[in-house]
Amino acid sequence: MRTFAWWILAMCSAGCGSPPPHDYRAYLAHMPRSILVLPPVNDSLEPQAPNAFLASVTRPLAERGYYVFPVAVVEAYMRQNGRPTPADMHAVAPSKLVEVFGADAALYIHIKDWGTSYAVLNSASRVVIDCRLVDLRSEALLWTGSGMAVENSGNGGSLVGALASALVNQVAASVHDPCPALARRASSSLFAHPRHGLLLGWRHPDFERDQVAHRAAAQ
């Protein structure tokens, strides 16, 4: 039995060439110290995807040098104050988010795809996300990014071996969902992408050097 696994991390839709570097001028003009992560709007068929993704997002943002508001506290507060769904939470006026939380920027997340599909000879687990970072005081769009992570398992041997491999993969996925791990890979690589990722935050030791480099590039 042979298993092939790969992770595809993209900043644009499939089939396009390498996109140009991100335009960081608005980001540099409204450099946030803190980020409020709103619960993701879920366009996938997996109802548990938002909670699973939220568990993966705080660490990579903190590692970039930002203060991240506790995601569970934010979600609970919003639900208790008449915003029961992520779509309702995304509709809150930025000025209100500043008033309530005092955050500099908000991260709006859409989960476009999440789950494992099965064919006769293989299975594919896939996570696709879209993100927007918005300055809450000016409402300027600071950054956008899309990330995708895919794990594909198949068999290059005989038909019998391929069928056995597909069955094993399906049983394994039913016991252990690979998508949370893919979500961690997708978010970490998206935020840290060298050409299109988030800028380093104020708490990062390389913040000053990163700012100088990006300001020079923006000239």
C-alpha positions as CSV (number, residue, x, y, z in Angstrom):
1,M,0.0,0.0,0.0
2,R,1.3,3.4,-0.9
3,T,-0.1,6.7,0.2
4,F,0.5,10.0,-1.5
5,A,-0.1,13.2,0.6
6,W,0.4,16.8,-0.3
7,W,-0.8,20.2,0.9
8,I,-1.6,23.0,-1.6
9,L,-1.4,26.5,-0.2
10,A,-2.7,29.1,-2.6
11,M,-3.3,32.8,-2.6
12,C,-5.4,32.8,-5.8
13,S,-7.8,30.5,-7.5
14,A,-6.5,27.3,-9.0
15,G,-5.0,27.6,-12.4
16,C,-3.7,31.1,-12.2
17,G,0.0,32.1,-12.2
18,S,2.0,33.5,-9.3
19,P,0.1,36.7,-8.3
20,P,2.0,40.0,-7.7
21,P,3.0,40.9,-4.2
22,H,0.3,42.2,-1.9
23,D,-0.3,46.0,-1.8
24,Y,0.5,46.8,1.9
25,R,0.1,50.6,1.8
26,A,-3.2,50.7,3.7
27,Y,-1.9,48.0,6.1
28,L,1.2,50.1,6.8
29,A,-0.9,53.3,7.3
30,H,-3.2,51.6,9.9
31,M,-0.8,49.1,11.5
32,P,-2.9,47.2,14.1
33,R,-1.6,46.1,17.5
34,S,-4.6,43.9,18.3
35,I,-6.9,41.7,16.2
36,L,-10.5,40.6,16.9
37,V,-11.2,37.3,15.2
38,L,-14.9,36.9,14.4
39,P,-16.3,33.4,14.2
40,P,-16.1,32.1,10.6
41,V,-19.1,32.2,8.2
42,N,-19.4,28.6,7.1
43,D,-20.1,27.9,3.4
44,S,-19.2,24.2,3.7
45,L,-21.4,21.3,4.6
46,E,-19.6,20.5,7.9
47,P,-21.4,22.2,10.8
48,Q,-18.4,21.8,13.2
49,A,-16.0,23.5,10.8
50,P,-16.2,27.0,12.4
51,N,-15.3,25.7,15.9
52,A,-12.5,23.5,14.6
53,F,-11.1,26.4,12.6
54,L,-11.2,28.9,15.4
55,A,-9.1,26.5,17.5
56,S,-6.4,26.8,14.8
57,V,-6.3,30.6,14.2
58,T,-5.1,32.2,17.4
59,R,-1.6,30.7,17.6
60,P,-0.3,31.8,14.1
61,L,-1.7,35.3,14.6
62,A,0.0,35.6,18.0
63,E,3.3,34.2,16.5
64,R,3.1,37.1,13.9
65,G,3.2,39.5,16.9
66,Y,-0.4,40.5,17.5
67,Y,-2.6,40.5,20.5
68,V,-5.5,38.3,19.7
69,F,-8.8,38.6,21.7
70,P,-9.9,35.3,23.2
71,V,-12.0,33.8,20.5
72,A,-14.3,31.8,22.8
73,V,-15.0,34.9,24.9
74,V,-15.7,37.0,21.8
75,E,-18.2,34.5,20.5
76,A,-20.0,34.0,23.8
77,Y,-20.3,37.8,24.3
78,M,-21.7,38.3,20.8
79,R,-24.3,35.4,21.2
80,Q,-25.4,36.8,24.6
81,N,-26.0,40.2,23.0
82,G,-28.3,39.3,20.2
83,R,-25.8,38.0,17.5
84,P,-26.5,34.3,17.4
85,T,-24.8,33.4,14.1
86,P,-21.4,34.2,12.5
87,A,-23.2,36.1,9.7
88,D,-24.9,38.3,12.4
89,M,-21.5,38.9,14.0
90,H,-19.9,39.9,10.7
91,A,-22.7,42.4,10.2
92,V,-21.9,44.4,13.4
93,A,-20.7,47.9,12.6
94,P,-16.9,48.3,13.0
95,S,-17.4,51.3,15.2
96,K,-19.5,49.1,17.6
97,L,-16.7,46.5,17.7
98,V,-14.2,49.3,18.7
99,E,-16.6,50.6,21.4
100,V,-17.2,47.1,22.9
101,F,-13.8,45.5,22.5
102,G,-11.3,48.3,21.8
103,A,-9.7,46.3,19.0
104,D,-7.6,47.8,16.3
105,A,-8.6,45.4,13.5
106,A,-11.0,42.6,12.8
107,L,-10.4,39.4,10.9
108,Y,-13.4,38.2,8.9
109,I,-13.2,34.5,7.8
110,H,-15.2,32.5,5.4
111,I,-14.8,28.7,5.2
112,K,-15.4,27.9,1.6
113,D,-14.8,24.2,1.8
114,W,-14.2,21.6,4.6
115,G,-14.4,17.9,4.5
116,T,-13.4,14.6,2.9
117,S,-14.7,13.2,-0.3
118,Y,-14.4,9.6,-1.4
119,A,-14.0,8.1,-4.9
120,V,-13.5,4.5,-5.8
121,L,-9.8,4.5,-5.6
122,N,-8.9,7.4,-3.3
123,S,-10.1,10.0,-0.8
124,A,-9.4,13.7,-0.6
125,S,-9.6,16.0,2.4
126,R,-9.8,19.7,1.7
127,V,-10.0,23.0,3.6
128,V,-10.4,26.3,1.8
129,I,-10.6,29.6,3.6
130,D,-11.0,33.3,2.6
131,C,-9.9,36.1,5.1
132,R,-10.2,39.8,5.3
133,L,-8.4,42.1,7.8
134,V,-10.2,45.4,8.3
135,D,-9.1,48.4,10.3
136,L,-12.0,49.1,12.7
137,R,-11.6,52.9,13.0
138,S,-11.2,53.8,9.4
139,E,-12.9,50.7,8.0
140,A,-10.0,50.4,5.5
141,L,-9.4,47.0,4.0
142,L,-5.8,46.1,5.2
143,W,-5.3,42.6,3.8
144,T,-7.1,39.8,2.0
145,G,-5.9,36.2,1.6
146,S,-7.1,32.8,0.5
147,G,-5.6,29.5,1.7
148,M,-6.2,25.9,0.7
149,A,-4.8,22.7,2.2
150,V,-5.5,19.3,0.6
151,E,-4.5,15.8,1.6
152,N,-5.1,13.2,-1.1
153,S,-4.6,9.5,-0.5
154,G,-4.5,6.8,-3.2
155,N,-2.8,3.7,-4.3
156,G,-0.5,3.2,-7.3
157,G,-0.6,-0.6,-7.3
158,S,-3.2,-3.2,-8.3
159,L,-6.9,-2.6,-8.4
160,V,-7.4,-4.8,-5.3
161,G,-4.8,-2.9,-3.4
162,A,-6.3,0.4,-4.4
163,L,-9.8,-0.7,-3.2
164,A,-8.3,-1.9,0.0
165,S,-6.5,1.4,0.5
166,A,-9.6,3.4,-0.2
167,L,-11.5,1.4,2.4
168,V,-8.8,1.8,5.0
169,N,-8.7,5.6,4.3
170,Q,-12.4,5.9,4.7
171,V,-12.5,4.1,8.0
172,A,-9.5,6.1,9.3
173,A,-11.2,9.4,8.3
174,S,-14.3,8.4,10.1
175,V,-12.3,7.9,13.3
176,H,-9.9,10.8,13.0
177,D,-10.9,13.8,10.9
178,P,-7.8,15.2,9.1
179,C,-9.4,18.6,8.4
180,P,-8.5,20.3,11.7
181,A,-4.8,19.6,11.0
182,L,-5.3,20.8,7.4
183,A,-6.9,24.0,8.8
184,R,-3.8,24.6,11.0
185,R,-1.6,24.2,7.9
186,A,-3.8,26.4,5.8
187,S,-4.0,29.3,8.3
188,S,-0.3,29.1,9.4
189,S,1.0,29.2,5.8
190,L,-1.5,31.8,4.7
191,F,-0.6,34.3,7.5
192,A,3.1,33.7,7.1
193,H,3.3,33.7,3.3
194,P,6.5,35.6,2.3
195,R,4.8,37.6,-0.5
196,H,1.1,37.8,0.6
197,G,1.0,37.1,4.3
198,L,0.3,39.3,7.3
199,L,2.9,41.9,8.2
200,L,4.8,41.2,11.5
201,G,3.1,42.8,14.4
202,W,4.3,45.1,17.1
203,R,5.2,42.3,19.5
204,H,7.4,40.4,17.0
205,P,11.2,40.9,17.5
206,D,11.6,41.5,13.8
207,F,8.8,44.1,13.6
208,E,11.0,47.1,12.9
209,R,13.0,45.4,10.2
210,D,9.8,44.1,8.5
211,Q,8.3,47.6,8.6
212,V,11.4,49.1,6.9
213,A,11.5,46.5,4.2
214,H,7.8,46.8,3.3
215,R,7.8,50.6,3.5
216,A,10.7,50.7,1.1
217,A,8.9,48.3,-1.2
218,A,5.8,50.5,-1.1
219,Q,7.6,53.6,-2.3
